[in-house]
Amino acid sequence: MTSIKQIAKEVGASVSTVSRALNGYHDVNPKTREKVIEAARNLNYFPSSAARSLVTKRTYMIGLFFGDNVNSGFEDPFFQKVLSAIRELVGDAGYDLLVFTNKNKERATYTTLCRERGVDGTILILTGREKQVNSQLTDLQNSGIPCVAIDVPLEGDRCTYVESDNFLGMKKAVSYLAGLGHRQIAFIGGDEVSKISLDRLNGYRSGLNDAGISYDPDLIEMGYYAKEYAELAVKNILKKNKKVTAFVCASDVMAFAAIETLQEEGCSVPGEASVIGFDDVNEAAGYHIPLTTVKQNKEEIGRAATEQLLKIIEDPALSPSPIMIPCELIVRQSAAEAPKKT
């Protein structure tokens, strides 16, 4: 295997100069660097990651916590595009991606796993109740490990988060329905604890307020971002209020469940009840009733999280700030004018 000494002999430079050239130090003459890189390529030199770490104090490894304690994020259509953008940018920057799959976070916390694996920084893409800020996340937030979370409000000296404008996105959906003449608008929320769920609920309430529609807690149910719970939520609302003409859902998965449940209950969509989702997953446009939904820019979320993390790693003095990505209402066929009163 080719060594740095062989490259040094080939180009007529010292071992230290070759090492500094290969590790990107700026005090090396550009022509010398070019000669070193060309010689390394010709001699099929591959640097030892362990040796490079000793020199640069980095592993060039980014950690990724993905999903909940059973790694369900891999199955979530929303996060698949986020992950694709992260993977591309991490690779372009010369880093590898390490996905943490350890399910036993009672003994192996976010912080301990990052330190054990020696990652230079980490990205968190959590789902379900894992998004609720807890002692493990607070520990990571205060650990000094560069960290960017998606949809989890972590803020620290070397930690921040990226999120969609969930409040305004949901407000747009409600305003659109109100503009179509709907006055009985139900809300299928995500959960009672996570920031994104509360932001979407508050956006719903703000949209009602702007339209002069009274807030009715009987029209609120949680679907926990799951099909079966969303189905139950729709049935509960219909039992309490048969006059509902529209449903806004905190995810497309729940919107699909709402449409199916309404049709099973003998209610036509969008003739008798309109439905709007949130996310704009791939299936939304091709659904049997193309779904009107609030689009999150999934690729931009992934890019923004990765770019911010790389900046934090490169600049220890940087004070990172949260990043908010705008949402867009995508109008399709699942929402229509409110049915005329008879």
C-alpha positions as CSV (number, residue, x, y, z in Angstrom):
1,M,0.0,0.0,0.0
2,T,1.3,3.4,-1.0
3,S,2.5,5.6,1.9
4,I,3.0,9.4,2.2
5,K,6.8,8.8,2.2
6,Q,6.5,7.4,-1.3
7,I,4.5,10.4,-2.5
8,A,7.1,12.7,-0.9
9,K,9.9,10.9,-2.7
10,E,8.0,11.1,-6.0
11,V,7.4,14.9,-5.9
12,G,10.6,15.8,-4.1
13,A,8.9,17.3,-1.0
14,S,9.0,16.7,2.7
15,V,6.5,14.2,4.3
16,S,5.0,17.1,6.4
17,T,4.4,19.1,3.2
18,V,2.7,16.2,1.5
19,S,0.6,15.5,4.6
20,R,-0.5,19.2,4.7
21,A,-1.3,19.2,1.0
22,L,-3.5,16.1,1.2
23,N,-5.3,17.4,4.3
24,G,-6.2,20.7,2.6
25,Y,-4.0,23.2,4.6
26,H,-3.9,26.6,2.9
27,D,-0.2,27.3,3.6
28,V,0.9,24.8,0.9
29,N,1.9,26.3,-2.5
30,P,-0.9,25.6,-5.0
31,K,1.5,24.1,-7.6
32,T,3.0,21.8,-4.9
33,R,-0.5,20.7,-3.9
34,E,-1.4,19.9,-7.5
35,K,1.8,17.8,-7.8
36,V,1.0,16.0,-4.6
37,I,-2.6,15.2,-5.6
38,E,-1.6,14.0,-9.0
39,A,1.2,11.8,-7.6
40,A,-1.3,10.4,-5.0
41,R,-3.7,9.6,-7.7
42,N,-1.1,7.9,-9.9
43,L,0.2,5.8,-7.1
44,N,-3.3,4.8,-6.0
45,Y,-2.8,6.3,-2.6
46,F,-5.8,6.1,-0.2
47,P,-5.5,8.0,3.1
48,S,-6.1,6.1,6.4
49,S,-9.2,7.6,8.0
50,A,-7.7,7.0,11.4
51,A,-4.5,8.8,10.4
52,R,-6.5,11.7,8.9
53,S,-8.5,12.0,12.1
54,L,-5.3,12.4,14.2
55,V,-4.2,15.3,11.9
56,T,-7.5,17.1,11.4
57,K,-9.2,16.1,14.7
58,R,-12.2,15.0,12.7
59,T,-13.7,11.7,11.6
60,Y,-15.5,13.2,8.6
61,M,-18.5,11.2,9.8
62,I,-22.0,12.7,10.3
63,G,-24.4,10.9,12.5
64,L,-28.1,10.5,11.8
65,F,-30.8,9.6,14.2
66,F,-33.8,8.6,12.0
67,G,-37.3,7.8,13.2
68,D,-38.4,6.5,16.6
69,N,-37.2,3.7,18.8
70,V,-38.2,1.2,16.1
71,N,-36.7,3.2,13.2
72,S,-40.1,3.8,11.6
73,G,-38.8,6.9,9.8
74,F,-37.5,4.7,7.0
75,E,-41.1,3.9,6.1
76,D,-42.3,7.5,6.2
77,P,-42.8,8.9,2.7
78,F,-42.1,12.4,3.9
79,F,-38.7,11.7,5.4
80,Q,-37.5,9.7,2.5
81,K,-36.9,12.8,0.4
82,V,-35.4,14.7,3.3
83,L,-32.9,11.9,3.8
84,S,-32.1,11.8,0.1
85,A,-31.1,15.5,0.2
86,I,-29.0,15.0,3.3
87,R,-27.2,12.0,1.9
88,E,-26.3,13.9,-1.3
89,L,-24.9,17.0,0.5
90,V,-23.0,15.1,3.1
91,G,-21.3,13.1,0.4
92,D,-20.5,16.2,-1.7
93,A,-18.8,17.7,1.4
94,G,-16.5,14.7,1.8
95,Y,-18.3,13.2,4.8
96,D,-19.8,9.8,5.3
97,L,-23.2,9.2,6.9
98,L,-23.6,7.0,9.9
99,V,-27.3,6.0,10.7
100,F,-27.8,5.1,14.4
101,T,-30.1,2.1,14.7
102,N,-29.6,1.3,18.4
103,K,-33.1,0.8,19.8
104,N,-32.0,0.8,23.4
105,K,-31.7,4.5,24.0
106,E,-32.1,4.0,27.8
107,R,-28.5,2.8,28.0
108,A,-27.2,4.3,24.7
109,T,-28.4,7.9,24.6
110,Y,-28.1,10.3,21.7
111,T,-25.0,11.9,23.3
112,T,-23.2,8.7,24.3
113,L,-23.7,7.2,20.8
114,C,-22.3,10.3,19.2
115,R,-19.3,10.3,21.5
116,E,-18.7,6.5,21.1
117,R,-18.8,6.7,17.4
118,G,-16.8,10.0,17.3
119,V,-19.0,11.7,14.8
120,D,-18.3,15.3,13.9
121,G,-21.9,16.3,14.2
122,T,-25.4,14.8,14.0
123,I,-28.8,15.3,12.4
124,L,-32.0,14.3,14.1
125,I,-35.1,13.3,12.1
126,L,-37.5,12.0,14.7
127,T,-41.1,10.9,14.4
128,G,-44.0,10.5,16.8
129,R,-43.5,11.1,20.5
130,E,-39.7,11.1,20.0
131,K,-40.2,14.7,18.8
132,Q,-41.1,15.8,22.3
133,V,-38.1,17.5,24.0
134,N,-36.9,15.2,26.8
135,S,-33.8,14.8,29.0
136,Q,-31.9,12.9,26.3
137,L,-32.5,15.7,23.8
138,T,-31.6,18.4,26.4
139,D,-28.4,16.5,27.2
140,L,-27.5,16.4,23.5
141,Q,-28.4,20.1,23.1
142,N,-26.0,21.0,25.9
143,S,-23.2,18.6,25.0
144,G,-21.3,20.8,22.6
145,I,-21.7,18.3,19.8
146,P,-22.7,20.0,16.6
147,C,-26.4,19.1,16.0
148,V,-29.3,20.1,13.8
149,A,-32.7,18.7,14.5
150,I,-35.7,18.7,12.0
151,D,-39.0,19.7,13.6
152,V,-37.6,19.5,17.1
153,P,-36.9,22.8,18.9
154,L,-33.4,22.4,20.1
155,E,-31.3,25.5,20.6
156,G,-27.8,25.8,22.0
157,D,-24.3,27.1,21.4
158,R,-23.7,24.4,18.7
159,C,-27.3,23.2,18.2
160,T,-30.3,24.4,16.2
161,Y,-33.3,23.2,14.2
162,V,-35.0,23.4,10.8
163,E,-38.7,23.4,10.4
164,S,-41.5,24.2,7.9
165,D,-43.7,27.2,8.6
166,N,-46.4,24.9,10.1
167,F,-48.5,27.7,11.5
168,L,-48.9,29.6,8.3
169,G,-49.2,26.4,6.2
170,M,-52.2,25.2,8.2
171,K,-53.7,28.7,8.3
172,K,-53.6,28.8,4.5
173,A,-55.5,25.5,4.4
174,V,-58.3,26.8,6.7
175,S,-58.5,30.2,4.9
176,Y,-58.9,28.3,1.6
177,L,-61.8,26.3,3.0
178,A,-63.4,29.3,4.5
179,G,-63.2,31.0,1.1
180,L,-65.1,28.1,-0.4
181,G,-67.9,28.7,2.1
182,H,-67.1,26.1,4.7
183,R,-68.0,27.1,8.3
184,Q,-67.9,23.7,10.1
185,I,-64.2,22.8,9.7
186,A,-62.8,19.9,11.7
187,F,-59.1,19.4,12.6
188,I,-57.3,16.1,12.8
189,G,-54.1,16.9,14.7
190,G,-50.9,15.1,15.1
191,D,-50.4,14.9,18.9
192,E,-50.7,17.0,22.0
193,V,-47.1,17.6,22.7
194,S,-44.8,18.2,19.7
195,K,-44.1,21.7,18.5
196,I,-45.1,21.1,14.9
197,S,-48.5,19.7,16.0
198,L,-49.1,22.6,18.3
199,D,-48.1,25.1,15.5
200,R,-50.5,23.4,13.1
201,L,-53.3,23.5,15.7
202,N,-52.6,27.2,16.3
203,G,-52.6,27.9,12.6
204,Y,-56.0,26.2,12.3
205,R,-57.4,28.4,15.1
206,S,-55.9,31.5,13.6
207,G,-57.5,30.7,10.2
208,L,-60.8,30.2,11.9
209,N,-60.5,33.5,13.7
210,D,-59.6,35.4,10.5
211,A,-62.6,34.0,8.8
212,G,-64.9,34.9,11.7
213,I,-65.6,31.3,12.6
214,S,-66.0,30.3,16.2
215,Y,-63.6,27.8,17.6
216,D,-65.3,24.5,18.6
217,P,-63.2,22.0,20.6
218,D,-65.6,19.3,19.6
219,L,-64.2,19.5,16.1
220,I,-60.7,18.7,17.3
221,E,-59.3,15.1,17.4
222,M,-55.8,13.7,17.4
223,G,-54.8,11.2,14.8
224,Y,-51.2,10.7,16.0
225,Y,-50.0,10.7,12.3
226,A,-51.4,7.2,11.9
227,K,-54.1,5.7,9.7
228,E,-56.0,3.8,12.3
229,Y,-56.1,6.7,14.8
230,A,-57.2,9.1,12.1
231,E,-60.0,6.9,11.1
232,L,-61.2,6.8,14.7
233,A,-60.8,10.6,15.0
234,V,-63.1,11.2,11.9
235,K,-65.7,8.8,13.3
236,N,-65.6,10.6,16.7
237,I,-66.1,14.0,15.1
238,L,-69.0,12.8,12.9
239,K,-70.7,11.3,16.0
240,K,-70.5,14.7,17.7
241,N,-71.3,16.9,14.7
242,K,-73.1,15.7,11.6
243,K,-72.9,19.2,10.0
244,V,-69.1,19.1,9.4
245,T,-68.3,19.9,5.8
246,A,-64.5,20.0,5.8
247,F,-61.6,18.3,7.5
248,V,-58.0,19.7,7.7
249,C,-55.5,17.0,8.6
250,A,-52.0,17.5,10.0
251,S,-50.6,14.9,7.5
252,D,-51.4,13.4,4.2
253,V,-51.5,9.9,5.7
254,M,-54.3,11.1,8.0
255,A,-56.0,12.8,5.1
256,F,-56.1,9.6,3.1
257,A,-57.6,7.9,6.1
258,A,-60.2,10.6,6.5
259,I,-61.3,10.3,2.9
260,E,-61.6,6.5,3.2
261,T,-63.6,6.8,6.4
262,L,-65.9,9.5,5.1
263,Q,-66.7,7.4,2.0
264,E,-67.3,4.3,4.2
265,E,-69.8,6.4,6.2
266,G,-71.6,7.3,3.0
267,C,-70.2,10.8,2.6
268,S,-69.0,11.8,-0.8
269,V,-65.6,13.7,-1.1
270,P,-65.5,16.5,-2.0
271,G,-69.3,16.8,-2.7
272,E,-70.4,16.5,0.9
273,A,-67.1,16.9,2.7
274,S,-63.8,18.5,1.7
275,V,-60.4,17.2,2.9
276,I,-57.0,18.9,3.0
277,G,-53.8,17.2,4.0
278,F,-50.3,18.4,5.0
279,D,-46.9,17.3,3.5
280,D,-47.6,16.6,-0.2
281,V,-46.2,13.1,-0.2
282,N,-45.7,11.4,-3.6
283,E,-49.0,9.6,-3.4
284,A,-51.0,12.8,-3.0
285,A,-51.2,13.7,-6.6
286,G,-52.0,10.2,-7.8
287,Y,-54.6,9.4,-5.1
288,H,-58.0,8.3,-6.4
289,I,-59.2,11.7,-5.4
290,P,-56.1,13.9,-6.0
291,L,-55.4,15.5,-2.6
292,T,-55.4,19.2,-1.9
293,T,-52.6,19.6,0.6
294,V,-50.0,21.9,2.2
295,K,-46.7,21.1,0.6
296,Q,-43.5,21.0,2.7
297,N,-40.3,21.5,0.7
298,K,-38.8,18.2,1.8
299,E,-35.6,18.6,-0.3
300,E,-35.0,22.1,1.0
301,I,-35.5,21.0,4.6
302,G,-32.8,18.3,4.1
303,R,-30.4,20.7,2.4
304,A,-30.9,23.5,5.0
305,A,-30.3,21.1,7.9
306,T,-27.1,19.7,6.3
307,E,-25.7,23.0,5.3
308,Q,-26.3,24.4,8.7
309,L,-24.6,21.5,10.4
310,L,-21.6,21.7,8.2
311,K,-21.3,25.5,9.0
312,I,-21.5,24.7,12.8
313,I,-18.7,22.0,12.4
314,E,-16.5,24.3,10.3
315,D,-16.9,27.4,12.5
316,P,-16.9,26.7,16.3
317,A,-17.7,30.5,16.9
318,L,-20.9,30.4,14.9
319,S,-24.1,31.1,16.9
320,P,-26.7,29.0,14.9
321,S,-30.3,30.2,14.5
322,P,-33.4,28.2,13.7
323,I,-34.4,28.1,10.0
324,M,-38.0,28.2,8.8
325,I,-38.9,26.9,5.4
326,P,-42.1,28.3,3.7
327,C,-45.0,26.0,2.8
328,E,-47.3,26.1,-0.2
329,L,-50.9,25.2,-0.6
330,I,-51.4,22.7,-3.5
331,V,-54.9,22.8,-4.8
332,R,-56.2,19.6,-6.3
333,Q,-59.6,17.8,-6.2
334,S,-60.3,16.8,-2.6
335,A,-61.6,20.2,-1.6
336,A,-64.6,22.0,-3.2
337,E,-67.3,24.6,-2.3
338,A,-69.3,23.9,0.8
339,P,-72.5,22.0,0.0
340,K,-75.6,24.2,-0.4
341,K,-78.0,24.1,2.6
342,T,-81.3,22.4,1.8
